[in-house]
Every structure is written in structure tokens, then in C-alpha cells.
Amino acid sequence: MEQVYASGMAAKLRNKWDRDEGLGQNHKAIKFLGQDFESLRAQCLQSHNLFEDSLFPCAASSLGFKELGPHTSKTQGIIWKRPTEICSRPQFIMDGATCTDVCQGALGDCWLLAAIASLTLNNNLLQRVVPQGQDFDSQYAGIFHFQFWQFGDWVDVVIDDRLPTKDGKLLFVHSAEGGEFWSALMEKAYAKLNGCYEALSGGSTSEGFEDFTGGVTETYDLKKAPSDLYSIMSRAVERGSLLGCSIDITGNSDMEAVTFKKLVKGHAYSLTGVEQVSYRGIMTKLVRVPHLHTPLSREWDGVDPEVRGRLQMRSEDGEFWMSFNDFLNEFSRLEICNLTADALESTQLMKWSSAMYPGEWRRGSTAGGCRNFPATFWINPQFKITLEHPDTADHTDCSFLVGLMQKDRRKARREGKDMETIGFAVYEARGLYRGTTGVHLKRDFFLTHGSAARSETFINLREVSSRLKLPPGEYIIVPSTFESQKEGDFVLRVFSEKPWYTGPDRVPCAVGEDQTIRGEISVNVCRSPLRFSSAWSLDPSRCTAIPLVSHLSPLSFLYCFLCLSPFHCQTVYSQFDLDRSGTMNSHEMRMALESAGFKLPKHLFQLIILRYAEPDLTVDFDSFVTCLVRLETMFSKKRPTEEPGSRGWPVLFWLCL
């Protein structure tokens, strides 16, 4: 175990050094599945063989698992072909990438296509996802690569160019001209990233937006649009944000139904521009949407010909302008993806500041569920932020955007899993909680305090986000699943239009749980005169199953055991066995350990639950005492000069368990 742990620590150190050198950023993306594009292409060119990707083969498994699964009608007759086998002169990108290069095929991933179409409007963003220097000319070797943002890291995905076809035509995404293949290859790379093509069926445009930019998306119900929505959209366009819109469906019969104005219900559209023009002497707000079936242009006669010509020149084929009022009436939902500073042009003035914190929900330790579960809600991960700069019109509130994203759920569809229902709540840190680090609010706090803000809803999407306004102060964000004991990994992100730094010597205003918990490991075990009790028993197997570190003799262990009063242990155990069941559940165990003087970071508490809890996550008295003895052993061996949370502590803790 010591050797395994040491190698794990070495891997973490290497990972940290790599991160410090930029690994995971767009210019130094992580190689997905360890495949290196440059070396693989060089090997193919040298051997004069076209690349064949064994990690995403031309097989049924790459197509899907249910509707596109093996032996289904939709997969009959599919032949994988390279672009050179589909047409005589294939092009990767022809005369620049445009939204007409992205036409939907037999896969329900219009959400993804709308995001790709929006990407074509910003060449800087496009080149981050579609690396340059790829074509079907002298360096062609049947291999291509694309880069996507995944939960805080950019990853580089390598594919071969064999694409699924039926009757000689591409089955999925294709260009209007038929001879341009960057969008079809990009869809294949994204399918590989998510496990298969079918995993891409159904979704929100925001997913594509975020995976192409690393930004965070906010969603607006256009039937409840804020009065300043057009201003929000205008500022978003100024920042280079991506915008998408759609029409909600009320049932399966609504899917792909066409409205009076030739808009398709359930279809995702990208929104590519906003403008104000004078129409018959009145300033009129316009928005630009690609792929409308008919141009909504009868009012153009009332617009100045010079302005009309300028706007129509800026539109690609298939893009049309419509009035903002028509937009509000026809569409149901608007999604705006706000970009991080690294994705924006260096000359752009309007930039967001952002902070990101990874976290996890684990049964028995950090999966507390929503406020409907008051006994466990407090065990959820908690993150502290500080708001300092009012930026609203009346200069009283600070506006910021919170996004909670669950990880790798689309990839798990093959196993029958789907998105968990997630949300978050924000609480003001008052009184003793202000100005302190390592804050973790307890159950009593949530029983007596309401939230200052929260996500609009708990929803089973990959991300839930909300634009919030609160007075300056310190706040605790509590992300959770709707039900308790639901496991998953997540990323919490906070975006602000104001900087997170107030000066060169200040620390970031947003502090995550992992940072604030450092230095919080402490022990103040209350010892009382030794009293023995007939109720005292200790399962020897629990004590000897994992050997003590070599420098702890049996006598030392016995000393620690005797210093812990059995009477005190029983008192603590009884106090926190709230339901008098004779066992403690995991959150009762956490409170009991803190009462005994052990305040532990969540990852160490998770180790304790894994070690000492039964399969039903209960802890009996024997296990509780054994755990206390082990903890006391660890703390008694801490060197006087060694700070809690320092380098040696995790190893010592692991070995003592």
C-alpha cells in the first residue's frame, strides 16, 4: 500500500508540475487517450499508410448502443469511407468556414451543429478548436485532430478520416456543397470524446458552446425575458460571446414541427448578430439568425438603402435578420456563452474574470442532496466567495454568474446512466463566519438561515447556471444533487464582469473549499481520567488489518488507546447517534469526530468512511473507537514544527488508517 500511495503522490506531483508549465491550456492540450497527432502522422507518412484509429474503430461500437446499436435498422448498410473515396477533390476548409458548412444528417445533434455554426463567426475561436495546417494535400495521411475544452482542461482528440456513409453520402454532418469535410470530421472527434455518435443525440447548445470555448453559459426563458435583455445580448456580442436560441416543444408530436414563420420546433439555431436600424423614423432592434427557411424581409423597404446594403453584406448565405420583438415572440429560449479571458482577442476591452473549483459528491461523506434533506444538506461541498465591487446601475449590488457543471455524464449513457438533477444555493457568511478561512457551515446554520440566492431550478442538464446580484460581502456557495447519496464529479465556476483581484498583493476574492480547508486540521481531544466500562470492546481485526507505521511500537499504540477515555468515547457516540439506532450514519460520524476535536478535510473524511463504514454507510461503536485511536496516533506523532496539511501529513494519515 505504501508503494502504491507513493507512486500516486509522484503522479500528482508530476501532474502539478505539468500544470504549472501550462498543460491543459489550449496551446498545450492534453493528448486524449495518449495519442499524439504529430508523431502518428509522421509515422503514417514515413510508412505510406493511411492512419486507422484502433481506439475509435469503424465498428458498431463507435456508432451507438441503442438506436444506433449493432444489428439495428438504422445501422444497416452503413459503409465507412474516407473523403477521398466520397468525392474526387475533397477539401478540409473551402473559402473559409461558414455556417453553411454545417448541415444536419441522421443524428439528433442540432444542438451541437448550432454551436459549431456559431464558432464559424469567430476565426480566433475556430482555430482553437480546429488547428490549422490540416488538408488533403502533401501532408495528408488520413489523420486529423481537434481540440475541445473538458471540465477545466483542453484535450487534443485524434481521429482517422473514415466517416459513416449510406448510399455513398455522409450519414451525419455534412457541408451544403458536399466536398468540404472539416465539420464532419469535427463531429467524429466529438463523438470519440463522448464514446460514440449516439451519445451526441439530444442536448443543449450550451454544451457545445462551452466545449468549444471553455466559457460559461446563461439561459433565458424568453417568455420571462428581463427588460434589459437586448442590452445583455449587445454586450455579449461585444465580448465575442456565442449565442443560441430554440423553440421549446410540448410533446413528441411537436418535435420538428414547423411554425407559421417556417421555424422548426425543437431545433437549435445560432444567433449571429444584433443591430439597431431606423425603420420609418423609429429605431428598431434586429437580430440575425442562420438557417431560417424563408427571409423575413418585407419591412426592409422602410430601411435606409445604405444601411440595408451594409447589413445584408455582413450576412452569409442562409442568414436573415428579424425584429427583436418577432424574436421574442417566436423563440422560447436564449443561451449566451460568456468567454474566459484567454479565449478573447487580446485587444478586446470587455472581458470576464473567472474562477473554477472542482469537487465531488460521494455517498456517505459529501452527497447531501438539496435543502429537502436538512439532516445531510450541510455535508455537501461548500465554496466561499467575496464580492467587493458593486456594478449595478444603482451601485448597490455586485453581479456575477455561477455555473455548476457535472462531469462525464454523456459518456455514461452507454451504461444506462444519465444526467443527475443538480442545482446550488448561496448563503451569506455572517458573524463569526466573516473574514475566516476554512468555513464549513453546519446543520444548525441551514436550519435557521435562508439562502441569499439560488439557481432558478434543479435540472437534469449538464450545467445549471444563473446570473445573480448580491450586496458586497462574503458568501458560501453550496452545490448539490437534488436527491441525497447521488454520486458524481462536478466543476463550479464563478464569472464576474469586475476583476477578482483588487491589487497586486491581494489573493483571489473567490476561494474554494480545497484552498480554505488547508491549515484547518486540528485536534483538541478532551481527555478525562481513565475509566473502564463493560461496554468497551474493540474488534481486533479492525486494529490489525492495516499495520501501523514501523516507528509506532505496540506500546505506543496502547498508550494512545489508554489516553482515549472509553467513557468519553461512549458519551460522544451516544450524543451523535441521533436516531438511537446503535450505529451512526456518515454525517453523524462527521459531527462526532469534530466534537472529539478532529476537523478533517473532506477527502480525508471520505477515506475514513471508506475504511470504517459498513456497506449501508453506518459506523458501529467498535469502528468509531478504532478510528479515534488511529487519529490520535497520527496527531500525537505530528512534529511540533510541522503544520497541519503539510507534505508529510497525507502519507502519515494514510499509513495510520
N, C-alpha and C positions, 0 to 999 in steps of 0.2 A: 504493500500500500504506500509506503514511504517513497518508493521509486516512482510509482505511478503519479503520485502527487507532485513530486519534484519535476517530472517531465511536463506535467500540466502547468506548473508555475513557470518553467522555462518557456513553454509555448506562449503563455500570457505575456511574459517579458518581451519575447521576440515580437509579438503582435503589437505591444505598446511602442516599441522602437520603430516598427514599420509605420505605425500611425503617425508618430512624431515626424517621420520623413514624408508624409503625405499619402500613404497607402489608403485607398478608399475614396480619394478625391477624384474628380473627373479626369485630371491629367495623369493619374496613376491608379487606374481602376483595378479592382481585384479580379483575377482571372477565374471566371466561372468554371467550376469543375476542374481547375488546374490547367485548362487548355490555353496555350499561348499562340495567338494568331500569327505573329511574325515568324516564329520558328516552324510552325506547322506549314505555313505557306512556302517557306524556304525549302522544307523537305519535299513538298509536292513538286515544286519547280525543278528541283535537282533530280528527282526520280521520274519526272514527266508523267506523273499520275495525278488525276483529279482527286481532291480530298473527299473522303467518305467518313462521315461523323458516326463513330460507333456508339457515342454517348446519347445520340438522338437519331436512331436509325430510321430508315424508310420502312416502317413497320406499323402494324395496327396500334401498337402501344403508344406511338407518337401522335396518332390521330385522336384517340379518346378512350373512354371506358364505359360509356352508356349508349347514347345515341350515335356516337361515332366509334363505338367499341367494335371488337372483332366480330365478323360474320353478321353485322347489321346491314340493312338495305342501303344506308347512306354511304357505306364504305365499299360497296360492291363496284367493281370496275375502275377503282382508283389506280392510277399509274403515276409513280414519282418520276418527274423529268427535270432535267436541267434547262435553264433558259435557252441554251444553245440548241436544245432539241425541240423547243417550242416555236422559236422563230429564227430567221436566218441572221438577223443583225440585232441581237439583244443589247439593250443599253441599261446601265445601272441607274443613272440620272440623266434625263434628256432635257436640255434647255432649262435647267433649274428645277427644283422640286416644287410642285404646286398641289393644291388640294384636289385637282382632278386626277392626280396620280393615285388617289386612294378611293377605290370603288369597292363596295361590299360584295362578298361572294356568298357561299352557302353556310357561313358561320355567323351566329348571332352576336357579333362583337362590334356593332356600330359604335358603342361607347369608346372602344379603342380607336376606331377609324376617325372619329371626330377629334380625338386628342392628336392623332398623327396629322390630320389636316391642319389643325391649329399650329402645329410645330413648323409647318412649311412657311408660316408668316414671319418667322424669326430665324434668319440664317445662322445666327450665333448659337441658338438653342439646337437647331437641327444638326449642326456639326458636332455638338457634344454627344448626340445620340448616334448619328451616322458618321463615323470617322471618314475623313477624306482619303483619297488615294485608292479607292476601290472601283474596279471596272472590269470589262470583259476583253481587255486588250492584252498587251505583252505580259503583264504580271498576273493574268488570270490563271487560277489553279483550282477553281471550283470551291473556294473557301471565302467567306465573308465574316465580318464581325460587327457588333453593335453594342452600345453601352447604355445601361439602364440604372436608375437610382433604386436601391432596395434598402429601405429602413435605415438610412443613415450612411450607406456606402454606395459608391458607383461600382458596378460589376461589368466586366467585358465578356460578352457571350459570343462564342464562335459557332458557326454553322457551316454545313455544306449547302450547295445551292440546288439540291434536288427538292422539287416542290410537288405537292399533290395535284394531279390533273384528272379531268374526266372529259372524254371525247376530245382530247387534245387541247383543252382550255384549263387555265388555272381554276382550281376549285374554290379558293378563298380570295383574299385581297388581290386586286389587280389594278392596273392603270387603264384609263379610258382608251389610250392608244393601243395598248396590248403589248408593246415592245419595251416597256420600262419596268424594271423589276425591284427597285430599292424598297418599295412599300411591302411587296410580297415577302421579300427576304427578311425585312424587319419584323413582320408578323410572325415568321417562323422562329426567329431568335427569341421573341417574347413568349411564344408557345413553349419553347425549350426551357426558358427560365421558369415557367409555371407548370411544367410537367408534360403538357400535351396541348393540342389545339383546342380540344373540347373544354379545357379549363378556362378558356377565354370567353366562353359563351355567357352572356349576361353580365352586366356590371355597370359601374358609374364612370362617367367621363373623368371624374376627379382622379381615379386610379391611374389612368393613362397620363393625365397631366402631371401628376406627382412623380411617376416613374420615369418620365422624360425630362424632368427639370429638378427634382428634389424640393419643389415648392410645397406649400400647404394650401388646401382648397377650402373655401367657404361656400355654402349653398344657401340660396334664397328661394323661398316659395313666392312666386310672382303674384299670387293672389293676395299675399300679405306683404307686398313689396314696401320697404321703407321709403319715406318721402324723398330721401336723397340718393336713391338707387342709381339714377343716371350719373350723378356726380361720382359715386363709388366706382361705376363702370369706367368713367372717363379717367379717373386717377389710376385705375388698374391698367388701362391701355397705355397710359404714360409710363408706367413701371415695366411694361413688357409682359404683363400677366397674360395667361391664357384663359379664354372664356368659352364656355359651352352652355347649350340650352337644350331643353327637351319638353315634350308634351306627355304628361302622365297618362297612364291607361287605367281603366276601372275594372278590366277583366280580360281574359284571354281573347275574347271576341274583338277587343279594341286594338290588339297588337297589329301594327302595320296598317291600321285603318287610316284613311286619308281625309283630312278636314276640307272644309269648303275652299280654303285658300291653298289647297294642294300640299299641306304639311302632313307628314307621316307621324302618327301617334306611336309613342314608344321608341321613336328613333332619336338618336343623339345628333345634334348639329353643333358645329363650332361657330362662334360669333367672332368675326374678324375685324370689326371696326365700329367706331361711334363717331358721329359728326352732327353739327347743328347747321342748318341752312335756312335762308329766308324764303318762305313759301307764301307768296301773295302778301308780302309785308309783315308776316308773322314768323318769328324764329321757331323752327320745327326741329325736333330731335329725331335723329335717324340711327339705325343700327344696320350692320352688314352681316348677312348670313349666307354661307355657301350652300349649294345643292338644293335650293328651292326648285320646285317643279315648274313654276311659272314666275316671271318677273312681276313684282307688284309695283308697276311704274306709271300708272295713269296720271298720277299727280305731278310727274316730272315737268309737264308743260308749264307749271306755275313756278318753276325754279329758274333762277338766272342761268342762261345757257353756258356761261363760262364756268360757274360752279358745278353745273351738271356734268360738263365735259371733264372737269378735274376729278370728280368723284368716280365717274364711270371709267376713267383711265386707270384709276387705282384699283379697280376690281378685276379679279381673274375671271375667266370664262366660268359660268355657273354660279357666280356670286351676285347677290342682289341686295339692294337697300330696301328697308321697310321702316315705317314710322315707329317711334318708340312706343306710342300708345297701342299700335297694332301688335307690336312685340309682346307687350304686357297682356293683351287680350288672347293672343294665340298660343303662347307658350306657358308652361306651368312652372318650370324650374330653371334657375340660372346657377352655374358653377363658375367660380373665379379662382384660378390657381395663382397665388402670390409667390413670386420667385425669391429665392435667397440671394444674398448679395453677390455670391460667386457666379450666379447664372446671369447676372445683368451686365450690360455693357459698362465698361469702366467709366465712360463719360456720363452715364445716367445719374441724375441727381436724386431721383426718388427711389430710395432703397429701404428694404425692410431689415430690421435687426432680428436675429432669431437665436433660440437656444433649444437644445434637444437632449432628452433624457430617456435612456432605455429602461425597461422594467419588466416585471413578470408577475403573473398571478399563479400561485401554487396552492393546491389543496392542503389545508391544514396550517398554512402559515401566512399567505398573502392574498388568498382568493376569498375576500369577504363579502362580495355581492354588493348590491345597491343599498340605499337607506331603508328599504323594506326589511333588511336583516340587521336590526340595531345591535344585536349581540356580536356580530362579526364585522360590520362595516368598517370599524376603526382599524382592522388589521390590514386593509388594503395599503398598497404603497402610497406615500404622501410626498409631495414636492412643494418646496417653498419658493415663492417669487416675491420680488419687491417692485412696486410701481412707484415711480418718483416724478414723472413728467406729465402733468395734465396737457392734453392735446385736443380736447373737445372745444366747440365754439365758445362755451362759457368758461373755459379754463378751469373746470372743477374736477373733471374725470380724466382717467387715463384709458385710452382704447388699446386693446390688444386682441390677438387671435390665438385660441387654444385648439390644437388638433391632437386627437388621440387615435392612433393607428395600431390595429392588431396585425401581427406578422404571420406570413406564410400560410394563411388560411385557404387561399385559392388552390395552392399546391396540394392541399389535403383533401380536395374534393374526391379524388380517386378512392379515398378510404371511407367515403360516405360522410365526411365532416364538412361543415360549412362555417360561415362567419358566426362568431358569438355576438350577442346583443350587448353593446358597450355604451358607456357614457361617462361623465365626470361631474364633479361638484367642486365649487370654490368656496373656501371659508376664510374669514378674516382672522388673522393671528392677533389676538388681543391680550392685554395684561401681561402675564409672565411669559407668554409665547413671543412677544415682540422683541426684536433685537437679539434673539438667541439662535444658535445653530442646533442641529440635531433634534428639531422638533418633530415629535410624532404624537398627534392628538389621540387621546384615549376615548373609550366608550362614553364616559360621563360627559365629555365635551359635546359629542354629537347628540346626546340626549337632551341637551339644554340649549344648543345653538343651532340656528337655521343657517342655510347656505347663503352666501352673498351673491352667488351667481351659479349657473349650472348649464350643461349642454341642453339644447332645446328638447332633446328626446334621447332615449336609449334606443339604438337601432342596430340591426344586423348588417351593417356595411363595414367595409374595411376600415374606414375612418369616420369619426364624428368630429365636427369642428364647429366652433361658434365664435363670432365677433362679440367681445364683451367690453363694457365700460364700468370702471370702478374708481372710487376716490383713491388718491395716493395712499399707500400703506403696504403692509406685509400680508400675504395671503398663502393659504395652503390649498393645492390642487389635489383632489383625491380621484384618481381614475379607477373604474371598476367595471366588471361584468354585471349584467342585470341580476342574474342568479348567483348565489354563493357557490364556492367549491368548483367553479369553472376555470380550467387551466388555460393559460396562453401567455405568449410574449407580446409586448407592445412597445411602442415608441411614443412618448409625449413630447410635443413641440409647442413652443410659445413664440409668437411673432408679434413685433411691435413696430409702429412707424417711428417711434423715438428710439435712440440708441440705448443699448443695455449697459453701456459704460458711461459714467459721468465724469471721468477724469483718468489720467494716465496711471494713477496709483490705486484706482478703485477695482474691486473684484466685480465679476458679473452680478447684475441685480437678481438674476434667476438662479436659484441654487437647487440642484436635485437631491433626492434622498441619499444617493450614494456618496455625494460630496459632504453633505451636512452631518452624516452619521459618523464620520471619522472623528476620533477623539472622544466618542461617547461610550465606549466600552468601559464599564466601571464595576467595581464590586465593593459593597459595604455589607457584608454578611453579618447579620446580628447573631452573635454567639451568646449562649446562656450556659450556666453550669450544666455539666454532663448529667443527663437523666436517661435511664434506660426504660424502655416500655415493652410490654409483652407484644404489643402490636408491631414492634420493629422487626422487619425481615428484609433480607436483601438477596435477590436472585444471583447466585454465584456466576451463572452463565453470562449475566449481563456485565459482570465485572471483569471476567476473564476472556470474553470473546474477542476483545481487541486488546492486545498487550500494551502496557504502559511504555512510555519512552524509557530508554535504557538508564537514564540517570535518576529515575524515580524508583527507589527501593520499595519493597513491600512495607517496610516500617514507615516510610514517608507516606505511603498511601493510607496506612492505618491511622497515622497521625491526622491526616486530613479528614478521614472518616469520623474519628472521635471528636474532632473540633466542631463538627456539624451536629448540633443538638437534635436528637431524634424527636424530642418534644416540639422543638421549633419547626422541624420539617412537617410534622403532623399538623401543627397549627396552620401553617401556610397552605398545606394541601387541602385541609378541610375548608379553609376560608374561600378558596377559589374553585372548589368542587361545587359550583353554584346549584346544580340540579340534584345534588346528593346522590349521584349515581354510583359513587365509589371509584369513579375514574374522572379524568379531566380531558376535555377536548383541547384542540390545539390552541385556540385563543385564550382559554383558561390557563393553559400551561404557560403561555407568554406572559400573562399578568402575574402568575405565581413566581416566575423567575425574576421579573422586575421587582416584585415585592421582596424577594430574598436578596436583592441587591445586584442582580446581574442584568445590565442593559446591553442587549446584543444587537448587532446589525442584522438586517433581515436575512442575508444569505447564510449567516451562521445559525440563526434560528431555524432556517429550513433544514440545515444539516442535522440539528437536534431532533426535529420532527421525523426525518427520515430514519434516524438511528433508534429512537426510543418509542415512537408511536406504533400502535398496532395497525393492522390494515384498515380498520374503521376510524383511524386517526385519534383514538383515545390513548391516554397515558395512565397507567396504573401507578400505585404508590411506590412499588419497588423501582420501577423505571425512573420515577421522579427523583427519588433519593439518589439512585446511581448517577443520574445526570448532575445533581448538585455536587456530588463528590468529585466527579470529573471536572466540573467547572472550578471548584475550589482548588483542585490540584493545579489547574492551569494558572489561576490567578496568584496562587502562592509562589509559583516559580517565576513570575514576572520579575525581571531585573529592575531595580529601583530607577535606573536611568532610561528604561525602555518605555516609550509612550504607547498607550493603547492604540491599536490599529497599525503599528509599525510593521516592518517587513517580517520579523520573526514570528509575530503573533499568529498569523493564519496557519503556519506549519505546526506550531505548538498546539494550537487549538485542535487541528485535525488529528494529531497524534494522540492527544489526551482523550478524544472521543473514542 
